[in-house]
């Protein structure tokens, strides 16, 4: 995604609005659809990485927006 962003010149927000919904499949897409709206590209990256890491560790964790 970051390579695509660099090549196309799309902003993070454009990726979040246009590319990400079409790029994710199955469980990742379900996660994206049901997450609380992302405030910006960095918010998406942080929460997505958190989700991936928690799955990799086999842990059920919840995101805290404090």
N, CA, C and O atoms as a Maestro MAE file, in Angstrom:
{
 s_m_m2io_version
 :::
 2.0.0
}

f_m_ct {
 s_m_title
 :::
 protein
 m_atom[264] {
  # First column is atom index #
  i_m_mmod_type
  r_m_x_coord
  r_m_y_coord
  r_m_z_coord
  i_m_residue_number
  s_m_chain_name
  s_m_pdb_residue_name
  s_m_pdb_atom_name
  i_m_atomic_number
  :::
  1 25 0.833 -1.191 0.000 1 A "UNK " " N  " 7
  2 3 0.000 0.000 0.000 1 A "UNK " " CA " 6
  3 2 0.873 1.247 0.000 1 A "UNK " " C  " 6
  4 15 0.599 2.204 -0.725 1 A "UNK " " O  " 8
  5 25 1.923 1.235 0.815 2 A "UNK " " N  " 7
  6 3 2.790 2.415 0.861 2 A "UNK " " CA " 6
  7 2 3.505 2.629 -0.469 2 A "UNK " " C  " 6
  8 15 3.706 3.769 -0.886 2 A "UNK " " O  " 8
  9 25 3.894 1.535 -1.144 3 A "UNK " " N  " 7
  10 3 4.517 1.669 -2.465 3 A "UNK " " CA " 6
  11 2 3.513 2.263 -3.450 3 A "UNK " " C  " 6
  12 15 3.860 3.136 -4.246 3 A "UNK " " O  " 8
  13 25 2.276 1.790 -3.394 4 A "UNK " " N  " 7
  14 3 1.232 2.314 -4.275 4 A "UNK " " CA " 6
  15 2 1.012 3.797 -4.006 4 A "UNK " " C  " 6
  16 15 0.847 4.590 -4.933 4 A "UNK " " O  " 8
  17 25 1.014 4.155 -2.743 5 A "UNK " " N  " 7
  18 3 0.815 5.557 -2.367 5 A "UNK " " CA " 6
  19 2 1.936 6.416 -2.943 5 A "UNK " " C  " 6
  20 15 1.691 7.510 -3.451 5 A "UNK " " O  " 8
  21 25 3.152 5.921 -2.864 6 A "UNK " " N  " 7
  22 3 4.302 6.673 -3.377 6 A "UNK " " CA " 6
  23 2 4.209 6.827 -4.900 6 A "UNK " " C  " 6
  24 15 4.444 7.912 -5.431 6 A "UNK " " O  " 8
  25 25 3.869 5.747 -5.593 7 A "UNK " " N  " 7
  26 3 3.809 5.770 -7.054 7 A "UNK " " CA " 6
  27 2 2.670 6.647 -7.561 7 A "UNK " " C  " 6
  28 15 2.854 7.418 -8.502 7 A "UNK " " O  " 8
  29 25 1.505 6.537 -6.949 8 A "UNK " " N  " 7
  30 3 0.334 7.276 -7.439 8 A "UNK " " CA " 6
  31 2 0.275 8.710 -6.945 8 A "UNK " " C  " 6
  32 15 -0.369 9.562 -7.557 8 A "UNK " " O  " 8
  33 25 0.949 8.971 -5.835 9 A "UNK " " N  " 7
  34 3 0.864 10.294 -5.247 9 A "UNK " " CA " 6
  35 2 -0.409 10.509 -4.447 9 A "UNK " " C  " 6
  36 15 -0.690 11.625 -4.011 9 A "UNK " " O  " 8
  37 25 -1.187 9.435 -4.250 10 A "UNK " " N  " 7
  38 3 -2.402 9.541 -3.440 10 A "UNK " " CA " 6
  39 2 -2.038 9.905 -2.009 10 A "UNK " " C  " 6
  40 15 -1.005 9.479 -1.491 10 A "UNK " " O  " 8
  41 25 -2.873 10.675 -1.395 11 A "UNK " " N  " 7
  42 3 -2.688 10.978 0.024 11 A "UNK " " CA " 6
  43 2 -3.136 9.773 0.842 11 A "UNK " " C  " 6
  44 15 -3.801 8.872 0.329 11 A "UNK " " O  " 8
  45 25 -2.767 9.768 2.106 12 A "UNK " " N  " 7
  46 3 -3.223 8.714 2.999 12 A "UNK " " CA " 6
  47 2 -4.733 8.660 3.068 12 A "UNK " " C  " 6
  48 15 -5.320 7.579 3.102 12 A "UNK " " O  " 8
  49 25 -5.366 9.823 3.088 13 A "UNK " " N  " 7
  50 3 -6.828 9.864 3.163 13 A "UNK " " CA " 6
  51 2 -7.456 9.285 1.905 13 A "UNK " " C  " 6
  52 15 -8.467 8.586 1.987 13 A "UNK " " O  " 8
  53 25 -6.877 9.562 0.747 14 A "UNK " " N  " 7
  54 3 -7.402 8.985 -0.493 14 A "UNK " " CA " 6
  55 2 -7.295 7.461 -0.458 14 A "UNK " " C  " 6
  56 15 -8.206 6.761 -0.899 14 A "UNK " " O  " 8
  57 25 -6.191 6.955 0.062 15 A "UNK " " N  " 7
  58 3 -6.051 5.506 0.204 15 A "UNK " " CA " 6
  59 2 -7.114 4.958 1.147 15 A "UNK " " C  " 6
  60 15 -7.753 3.944 0.864 15 A "UNK " " O  " 8
  61 25 -7.287 5.628 2.241 16 A "UNK " " N  " 7
  62 3 -8.259 5.182 3.237 16 A "UNK " " CA " 6
  63 2 -9.676 5.166 2.659 16 A "UNK " " C  " 6
  64 15 -10.450 4.251 2.939 16 A "UNK " " O  " 8
  65 25 -10.009 6.152 1.874 17 A "UNK " " N  " 7
  66 3 -11.357 6.265 1.313 17 A "UNK " " CA " 6
  67 2 -11.580 5.402 0.072 17 A "UNK " " C  " 6
  68 15 -12.677 4.881 -0.129 17 A "UNK " " O  " 8
  69 25 -10.544 5.246 -0.764 18 A "UNK " " N  " 7
  70 3 -10.743 4.627 -2.071 18 A "UNK " " CA " 6
  71 2 -10.049 3.282 -2.257 18 A "UNK " " C  " 6
  72 15 -10.626 2.377 -2.859 18 A "UNK " " O  " 8
  73 25 -8.842 3.132 -1.761 19 A "UNK " " N  " 7
  74 3 -8.047 1.935 -2.047 19 A "UNK " " CA " 6
  75 2 -8.245 0.846 -0.999 19 A "UNK " " C  " 6
  76 15 -8.464 -0.314 -1.349 19 A "UNK " " O  " 8
  77 25 -8.174 1.198 0.260 20 A "UNK " " N  " 7
  78 3 -8.263 0.208 1.339 20 A "UNK " " CA " 6
  79 2 -9.555 -0.610 1.265 20 A "UNK " " C  " 6
  80 15 -9.486 -1.836 1.352 20 A "UNK " " O  " 8
  81 25 -10.719 0.005 1.111 21 A "UNK " " N  " 7
  82 3 -11.945 -0.808 1.067 21 A "UNK " " CA " 6
  83 2 -11.952 -1.833 -0.070 21 A "UNK " " C  " 6
  84 15 -12.581 -2.885 0.049 21 A "UNK " " O  " 8
  85 25 -11.265 -1.537 -1.159 22 A "UNK " " N  " 7
  86 3 -11.213 -2.460 -2.293 22 A "UNK " " CA " 6
  87 2 -10.079 -3.467 -2.174 22 A "UNK " " C  " 6
  88 15 -10.070 -4.474 -2.883 22 A "UNK " " O  " 8
  89 25 -9.130 -3.211 -1.295 23 A "UNK " " N  " 7
  90 3 -7.944 -4.057 -1.174 23 A "UNK " " CA " 6
  91 2 -8.087 -5.169 -0.148 23 A "UNK " " C  " 6
  92 15 -7.477 -6.229 -0.288 23 A "UNK " " O  " 8
  93 25 -8.884 -4.934 0.872 24 A "UNK " " N  " 7
  94 3 -9.002 -5.914 1.949 24 A "UNK " " CA " 6
  95 2 -10.027 -6.986 1.591 24 A "UNK " " C  " 6
  96 15 -11.006 -6.723 0.894 24 A "UNK " " O  " 8
  97 25 -9.784 -8.192 2.080 25 A "UNK " " N  " 7
  98 3 -10.707 -9.297 1.839 25 A "UNK " " CA " 6
  99 2 -10.974 -10.042 3.137 25 A "UNK " " C  " 6
  100 15 -10.234 -9.923 4.114 25 A "UNK " " O  " 8
  101 25 -12.048 -10.807 3.116 26 A "UNK " " N  " 7
  102 3 -12.395 -11.729 4.200 26 A "UNK " " CA " 6
  103 2 -12.371 -11.072 5.575 26 A "UNK " " C  " 6
  104 15 -13.036 -10.060 5.799 26 A "UNK " " O  " 8
  105 25 -11.609 -11.644 6.483 27 A "UNK " " N  " 7
  106 3 -11.584 -11.178 7.870 27 A "UNK " " CA " 6
  107 2 -11.081 -9.737 7.987 27 A "UNK " " C  " 6
  108 15 -11.582 -8.965 8.805 27 A "UNK " " O  " 8
  109 25 -10.094 -9.383 7.172 28 A "UNK " " N  " 7
  110 3 -9.564 -8.014 7.215 28 A "UNK " " CA " 6
  111 2 -10.626 -7.006 6.770 28 A "UNK " " C  " 6
  112 15 -10.753 -5.930 7.355 28 A "UNK " " O  " 8
  113 25 -11.381 -7.359 5.741 29 A "UNK " " N  " 7
  114 3 -12.441 -6.463 5.278 29 A "UNK " " CA " 6
  115 2 -13.540 -6.336 6.326 29 A "UNK " " C  " 6
  116 15 -14.042 -5.239 6.572 29 A "UNK " " O  " 8
  117 25 -13.915 -7.452 6.944 30 A "UNK " " N  " 7
  118 3 -14.929 -7.403 8.005 30 A "UNK " " CA " 6
  119 2 -14.472 -6.505 9.145 30 A "UNK " " C  " 6
  120 15 -15.248 -5.702 9.663 30 A "UNK " " O  " 8
  121 25 -13.219 -6.644 9.528 31 A "UNK " " N  " 7
  122 3 -12.669 -5.788 10.584 31 A "UNK " " CA " 6
  123 2 -12.800 -4.319 10.176 31 A "UNK " " C  " 6
  124 15 -13.272 -3.496 10.961 31 A "UNK " " O  " 8
  125 25 -12.387 -3.993 8.965 32 A "UNK " " N  " 7
  126 3 -12.426 -2.617 8.467 32 A "UNK " " CA " 6
  127 2 -13.852 -2.064 8.484 32 A "UNK " " C  " 6
  128 15 -14.080 -0.936 8.921 32 A "UNK " " O  " 8
  129 25 -14.797 -2.851 8.013 33 A "UNK " " N  " 7
  130 3 -16.197 -2.404 7.936 33 A "UNK " " CA " 6
  131 2 -16.796 -2.084 9.288 33 A "UNK " " C  " 6
  132 15 -17.578 -1.142 9.416 33 A "UNK " " O  " 8
  133 25 -16.435 -2.863 10.301 34 A "UNK " " N  " 7
  134 3 -17.095 -2.723 11.595 34 A "UNK " " CA " 6
  135 2 -16.291 -1.929 12.623 34 A "UNK " " C  " 6
  136 15 -16.744 -1.757 13.755 34 A "UNK " " O  " 8
  137 25 -15.123 -1.449 12.256 35 A "UNK " " N  " 7
  138 3 -14.348 -0.594 13.153 35 A "UNK " " CA " 6
  139 2 -15.006 0.779 13.226 35 A "UNK " " C  " 6
  140 15 -15.697 1.207 12.302 35 A "UNK " " O  " 8
  141 25 -14.778 1.444 14.324 36 A "UNK " " N  " 7
  142 3 -15.193 2.843 14.448 36 A "UNK " " CA " 6
  143 2 -14.459 3.629 13.366 36 A "UNK " " C  " 6
  144 15 -13.302 3.334 13.066 36 A "UNK " " O  " 8
  145 25 -15.113 4.615 12.784 37 A "UNK " " N  " 7
  146 3 -14.524 5.397 11.686 37 A "UNK " " CA " 6
  147 2 -13.114 5.862 12.033 37 A "UNK " " C  " 6
  148 15 -12.851 6.317 13.146 37 A "UNK " " O  " 8
  149 25 -12.227 5.742 11.072 38 A "UNK " " N  " 7
  150 3 -10.838 6.159 11.253 38 A "UNK " " CA " 6
  151 2 -10.742 7.672 11.078 38 A "UNK " " C  " 6
  152 15 -11.331 8.236 10.156 38 A "UNK " " O  " 8
  153 25 -10.006 8.315 11.957 39 A "UNK " " N  " 7
  154 3 -9.904 9.772 11.888 39 A "UNK " " CA " 6
  155 2 -8.955 10.229 10.789 39 A "UNK " " C  " 6
  156 15 -9.110 11.324 10.248 39 A "UNK " " O  " 8
  157 25 -7.971 9.394 10.457 40 A "UNK " " N  " 7
  158 3 -7.014 9.736 9.407 40 A "UNK " " CA " 6
  159 2 -6.186 8.495 9.059 40 A "UNK " " C  " 6
  160 15 -6.374 7.425 9.637 40 A "UNK " " O  " 8
  161 25 -5.273 8.659 8.110 41 A "UNK " " N  " 7
  162 3 -4.439 7.558 7.636 41 A "UNK " " CA " 6
  163 2 -3.595 6.960 8.763 41 A "UNK " " C  " 6
  164 15 -3.494 5.738 8.876 41 A "UNK " " O  " 8
  165 25 -2.998 7.797 9.585 42 A "UNK " " N  " 7
  166 3 -2.169 7.286 10.686 42 A "UNK " " CA " 6
  167 2 -2.998 6.511 11.698 42 A "UNK " " C  " 6
  168 15 -2.526 5.514 12.246 42 A "UNK " " O  " 8
  169 25 -4.211 6.946 11.953 43 A "UNK " " N  " 7
  170 3 -5.114 6.214 12.838 43 A "UNK " " CA " 6
  171 2 -5.376 4.821 12.267 43 A "UNK " " C  " 6
  172 15 -5.320 3.830 12.994 43 A "UNK " " O  " 8
  173 25 -5.661 4.746 10.967 44 A "UNK " " N  " 7
  174 3 -5.878 3.444 10.326 44 A "UNK " " CA " 6
  175 2 -4.639 2.564 10.467 44 A "UNK " " C  " 6
  176 15 -4.744 1.409 10.880 44 A "UNK " " O  " 8
  177 25 -3.471 3.098 10.127 45 A "UNK " " N  " 7
  178 3 -2.240 2.293 10.188 45 A "UNK " " CA " 6
  179 2 -1.993 1.764 11.589 45 A "UNK " " C  " 6
  180 15 -1.643 0.596 11.756 45 A "UNK " " O  " 8
  181 25 -2.170 2.600 12.591 46 A "UNK " " N  " 7
  182 3 -1.940 2.192 13.979 46 A "UNK " " CA " 6
  183 2 -2.908 1.095 14.392 46 A "UNK " " C  " 6
  184 15 -2.499 0.084 14.962 46 A "UNK " " O  " 8
  185 25 -4.170 1.290 14.111 47 A "UNK " " N  " 7
  186 3 -5.176 0.306 14.521 47 A "UNK " " CA " 6
  187 2 -5.077 -0.984 13.721 47 A "UNK " " C  " 6
  188 15 -5.303 -2.066 14.264 47 A "UNK " " O  " 8
  189 25 -4.742 -0.887 12.437 48 A "UNK " " N  " 7
  190 3 -4.574 -2.089 11.624 48 A "UNK " " CA " 6
  191 2 -3.380 -2.896 12.130 48 A "UNK " " C  " 6
  192 15 -3.468 -4.116 12.263 48 A "UNK " " O  " 8
  193 25 -2.280 -2.229 12.409 49 A "UNK " " N  " 7
  194 3 -1.101 -2.921 12.936 49 A "UNK " " CA " 6
  195 2 -1.413 -3.561 14.283 49 A "UNK " " C  " 6
  196 15 -0.978 -4.682 14.548 49 A "UNK " " O  " 8
  197 25 -2.150 -2.876 15.125 50 A "UNK " " N  " 7
  198 3 -2.567 -3.427 16.413 50 A "UNK " " CA " 6
  199 2 -3.376 -4.700 16.200 50 A "UNK " " C  " 6
  200 15 -3.156 -5.699 16.885 50 A "UNK " " O  " 8
  201 25 -4.311 -4.665 15.252 51 A "UNK " " N  " 7
  202 3 -5.149 -5.834 14.955 51 A "UNK " " CA " 6
  203 2 -4.301 -6.996 14.454 51 A "UNK " " C  " 6
  204 15 -4.466 -8.128 14.908 51 A "UNK " " O  " 8
  205 25 -3.406 -6.724 13.530 52 A "UNK " " N  " 7
  206 3 -2.546 -7.776 12.980 52 A "UNK " " CA " 6
  207 2 -1.663 -8.368 14.072 52 A "UNK " " C  " 6
  208 15 -1.533 -9.587 14.175 52 A "UNK " " O  " 8
  209 25 -1.064 -7.519 14.878 53 A "UNK " " N  " 7
  210 3 -0.193 -8.006 15.951 53 A "UNK " " CA " 6
  211 2 -0.958 -8.826 16.974 53 A "UNK " " C  " 6
  212 15 -0.464 -9.860 17.424 53 A "UNK " " O  " 8
  213 25 -2.146 -8.392 17.350 54 A "UNK " " N  " 7
  214 3 -2.913 -9.143 18.341 54 A "UNK " " CA " 6
  215 2 -3.330 -10.497 17.776 54 A "UNK " " C  " 6
  216 15 -3.355 -11.485 18.509 54 A "UNK " " O  " 8
  217 25 -3.657 -10.559 16.483 55 A "UNK " " N  " 7
  218 3 -3.991 -11.842 15.852 55 A "UNK " " CA " 6
  219 2 -2.762 -12.742 15.810 55 A "UNK " " C  " 6
  220 15 -2.859 -13.940 16.074 55 A "UNK " " O  " 8
  221 25 -1.613 -12.172 15.482 56 A "UNK " " N  " 7
  222 3 -0.382 -12.955 15.402 56 A "UNK " " CA " 6
  223 2 -0.009 -13.535 16.758 56 A "UNK " " C  " 6
  224 15 0.538 -14.634 16.841 56 A "UNK " " O  " 8
  225 25 -0.302 -12.806 17.801 57 A "UNK " " N  " 7
  226 3 0.006 -13.273 19.151 57 A "UNK " " CA " 6
  227 2 -1.095 -14.170 19.705 57 A "UNK " " C  " 6
  228 15 -0.968 -14.713 20.802 57 A "UNK " " O  " 8
  229 25 -2.174 -14.324 18.941 58 A "UNK " " N  " 7
  230 3 -3.281 -15.166 19.370 58 A "UNK " " CA " 6
  231 2 -4.063 -14.588 20.525 58 A "UNK " " C  " 6
  232 15 -4.632 -15.323 21.331 58 A "UNK " " O  " 8
  233 25 -4.090 -13.265 20.604 59 A "UNK " " N  " 7
  234 3 -4.750 -12.605 21.725 59 A "UNK " " CA " 6
  235 2 -5.980 -11.860 21.234 59 A "UNK " " C  " 6
  236 15 -5.994 -11.317 20.129 59 A "UNK " " O  " 8
  237 25 -6.987 -11.843 22.047 60 A "UNK " " N  " 7
  238 3 -8.181 -11.045 21.767 60 A "UNK " " CA " 6
  239 2 -8.011 -9.743 22.524 60 A "UNK " " C  " 6
  240 15 -8.126 -9.708 23.749 60 A "UNK " " O  " 8
  241 25 -7.737 -8.675 21.796 61 A "UNK " " N  " 7
  242 3 -7.503 -7.383 22.424 61 A "UNK " " CA " 6
  243 2 -8.505 -6.387 21.863 61 A "UNK " " C  " 6
  244 15 -9.015 -6.564 20.757 61 A "UNK " " O  " 8
  245 25 -8.778 -5.355 22.617 62 A "UNK " " N  " 7
  246 3 -9.666 -4.301 22.137 62 A "UNK " " CA " 6
  247 2 -8.903 -2.987 22.091 62 A "UNK " " C  " 6
  248 15 -8.019 -2.729 22.908 62 A "UNK " " O  " 8
  249 25 -9.260 -2.178 21.135 63 A "UNK " " N  " 7
  250 3 -8.613 -0.879 20.941 63 A "UNK " " CA " 6
  251 2 -9.223 0.126 21.899 63 A "UNK " " C  " 6
  252 15 -10.444 0.210 22.029 63 A "UNK " " O  " 8
  253 25 -8.371 0.885 22.567 64 A "UNK " " N  " 7
  254 3 -8.820 1.916 23.491 64 A "UNK " " CA " 6
  255 2 -8.419 3.260 22.914 64 A "UNK " " C  " 6
  256 15 -7.230 3.525 22.738 64 A "UNK " " O  " 8
  257 25 -9.387 4.111 22.617 65 A "UNK " " N  " 7
  258 3 -9.114 5.399 21.979 65 A "UNK " " CA " 6
  259 2 -8.809 6.512 22.971 65 A "UNK " " C  " 6
  260 15 -8.981 7.681 22.628 65 A "UNK " " O  " 8
  261 25 -8.373 6.208 24.156 66 A "UNK " " N  " 7
  262 3 -8.123 7.241 25.175 66 A "UNK " " CA " 6
  263 2 -7.117 8.244 24.722 66 A "UNK " " C  " 6
  264 15 -6.797 9.175 25.461 66 A "UNK " " O  " 8
  :::
 }
 m_bond[263] {
  # First column is bond index #
  i_m_from
  i_m_to
  i_m_order
  :::
  1 1 2 1
  2 2 3 1
  3 3 4 2
  4 3 5 1
  5 5 6 1
  6 6 7 1
  7 7 8 2
  8 7 9 1
  9 9 10 1
  10 10 11 1
  11 11 12 2
  12 11 13 1
  13 13 14 1
  14 14 15 1
  15 15 16 2
  16 15 17 1
  17 17 18 1
  18 18 19 1
  19 19 20 2
  20 19 21 1
  21 21 22 1
  22 22 23 1
  23 23 24 2
  24 23 25 1
  25 25 26 1
  26 26 27 1
  27 27 28 2
  28 27 29 1
  29 29 30 1
  30 30 31 1
  31 31 32 2
  32 31 33 1
  33 33 34 1
  34 34 35 1
  35 35 36 2
  36 35 37 1
  37 37 38 1
  38 38 39 1
  39 39 40 2
  40 39 41 1
  41 41 42 1
  42 42 43 1
  43 43 44 2
  44 43 45 1
  45 45 46 1
  46 46 47 1
  47 47 48 2
  48 47 49 1
  49 49 50 1
  50 50 51 1
  51 51 52 2
  52 51 53 1
  53 53 54 1
  54 54 55 1
  55 55 56 2
  56 55 57 1
  57 57 58 1
  58 58 59 1
  59 59 60 2
  60 59 61 1
  61 61 62 1
  62 62 63 1
  63 63 64 2
  64 63 65 1
  65 65 66 1
  66 66 67 1
  67 67 68 2
  68 67 69 1
  69 69 70 1
  70 70 71 1
  71 71 72 2
  72 71 73 1
  73 73 74 1
  74 74 75 1
  75 75 76 2
  76 75 77 1
  77 77 78 1
  78 78 79 1
  79 79 80 2
  80 79 81 1
  81 81 82 1
  82 82 83 1
  83 83 84 2
  84 83 85 1
  85 85 86 1
  86 86 87 1
  87 87 88 2
  88 87 89 1
  89 89 90 1
  90 90 91 1
  91 91 92 2
  92 91 93 1
  93 93 94 1
  94 94 95 1
  95 95 96 2
  96 95 97 1
  97 97 98 1
  98 98 99 1
  99 99 100 2
  100 99 101 1
  101 101 102 1
  102 102 103 1
  103 103 104 2
  104 103 105 1
  105 105 106 1
  106 106 107 1
  107 107 108 2
  108 107 109 1
  109 109 110 1
  110 110 111 1
  111 111 112 2
  112 111 113 1
  113 113 114 1
  114 114 115 1
  115 115 116 2
  116 115 117 1
  117 117 118 1
  118 118 119 1
  119 119 120 2
  120 119 121 1
  121 121 122 1
  122 122 123 1
  123 123 124 2
  124 123 125 1
  125 125 126 1
  126 126 127 1
  127 127 128 2
  128 127 129 1
  129 129 130 1
  130 130 131 1
  131 131 132 2
  132 131 133 1
  133 133 134 1
  134 134 135 1
  135 135 136 2
  136 135 137 1
  137 137 138 1
  138 138 139 1
  139 139 140 2
  140 139 141 1
  141 141 142 1
  142 142 143 1
  143 143 144 2
  144 143 145 1
  145 145 146 1
  146 146 147 1
  147 147 148 2
  148 147 149 1
  149 149 150 1
  150 150 151 1
  151 151 152 2
  152 151 153 1
  153 153 154 1
  154 154 155 1
  155 155 156 2
  156 155 157 1
  157 157 158 1
  158 158 159 1
  159 159 160 2
  160 159 161 1
  161 161 162 1
  162 162 163 1
  163 163 164 2
  164 163 165 1
  165 165 166 1
  166 166 167 1
  167 167 168 2
  168 167 169 1
  169 169 170 1
  170 170 171 1
  171 171 172 2
  172 171 173 1
  173 173 174 1
  174 174 175 1
  175 175 176 2
  176 175 177 1
  177 177 178 1
  178 178 179 1
  179 179 180 2
  180 179 181 1
  181 181 182 1
  182 182 183 1
  183 183 184 2
  184 183 185 1
  185 185 186 1
  186 186 187 1
  187 187 188 2
  188 187 189 1
  189 189 190 1
  190 190 191 1
  191 191 192 2
  192 191 193 1
  193 193 194 1
  194 194 195 1
  195 195 196 2
  196 195 197 1
  197 197 198 1
  198 198 199 1
  199 199 200 2
  200 199 201 1
  201 201 202 1
  202 202 203 1
  203 203 204 2
  204 203 205 1
  205 205 206 1
  206 206 207 1
  207 207 208 2
  208 207 209 1
  209 209 210 1
  210 210 211 1
  211 211 212 2
  212 211 213 1
  213 213 214 1
  214 214 215 1
  215 215 216 2
  216 215 217 1
  217 217 218 1
  218 218 219 1
  219 219 220 2
  220 219 221 1
  221 221 222 1
  222 222 223 1
  223 223 224 2
  224 223 225 1
  225 225 226 1
  226 226 227 1
  227 227 228 2
  228 227 229 1
  229 229 230 1
  230 230 231 1
  231 231 232 2
  232 231 233 1
  233 233 234 1
  234 234 235 1
  235 235 236 2
  236 235 237 1
  237 237 238 1
  238 238 239 1
  239 239 240 2
  240 239 241 1
  241 241 242 1
  242 242 243 1
  243 243 244 2
  244 243 245 1
  245 245 246 1
  246 246 247 1
  247 247 248 2
  248 247 249 1
  249 249 250 1
  250 250 251 1
  251 251 252 2
  252 251 253 1
  253 253 254 1
  254 254 255 1
  255 255 256 2
  256 255 257 1
  257 257 258 1
  258 258 259 1
  259 259 260 2
  260 259 261 1
  261 261 262 1
  262 262 263 1
  263 263 264 2
  :::
 }
}
